[in-house]
Amino acid sequence: MSVNVTPPPASAVDKEIEKTLSRIRHRIVVFSGKGGVGKTTVAVNLAFALAKRGKKVGLLDADITGPNVPQMVGLQGEAHAEGGRIVPHERDGVKFVSLASMIPPGTPIIWRGPLRSKALDQLIGEVGWGDLDLLIGDLPPGTGDEVLTITKRTKPQLAIVVTTPQEVSLIDARRAANMAKKMEVPAIGIVENMSGLICPHCGGRIELFGKGGGARVAAELGLRFLGEVPIDLKARVGGDSGEPIVLSDPDAAASGAFFRIADEVMKTLEERK
């Protein structure tokens, strides 16, 4: 299956997106100022944690040139359409859409910004998401075209900026948070990922990348600190094998962190409402 990159007239696109979003109660975008901070790991496990809390959840893989969600959730098979709409894959109460399920494995997406933005319009407006409590957009790193498109189109109530504790990551987290402010996202929260390594042998904690950077940036910028997630070997293995840790080991320390973040997310959204 391929995505048609020749869009219908803008007015028709706008109407389809508006119709789709009218059935989605909350929209969340997951930002990261740089790659390699575990943004998709956070987005995937947060989606399943929210589903475990009884929410109807959709996850949009908005990283057009580097879509990794299908690998992390163990999705196989091509996407298909019914009645002119793309049918999302579904697992454990979460619906997923990704360009990776519409192209042959290993195929590079060599598109300029306008084509990527048009594809995202289709992944929002031409997907049969149905009624959802939450739609989470897993954005590419940085502050480029896809980030602008998704934020403008979905009008999210919450932006989650993922960072690691080290200063080189916090620099870019500040940029991502300030972009969300400029885009007038009503609520912005910080998640500190890779916050200490849990030793698989003794259970001790090693502050591999430092400590407290995410909370410090949240306080500095007047944002909400949603929580911290420790490094867990099982989370990395699960990401490679398609078994998110909140499903494979819900009692793990990292899983507990994701469930607490999910609760903070819902609290933040309800307060904004």
Buried (B, 14 or more C-beta within 10 A) or exposed (E): EEBEEEBBEEEEBEEBBEEBBEEBBBBBBBBBBBBEBBBBBBBBBBBBBBBBBEBBBBBBBBBBEBBBBBBBBBBEEEBEEEEEBBBBBEBEBBBBBBBBBBBEEEEEBEBEEEBBBBBBBBBBBBBBBEEBBBBBBBBBBBBBBBBBBBBEBBBBBBBBBBBBBBEEBBEBBBBBBBBBBEBEBBBBBBBBBBBBBBEEEEEEBEEBBBBBBBBBBBEEBEBBBBBBBBBBBBBBEBBEEBBBBBBBBBEBBBBBBBBBBBBBBBEBBEEEE
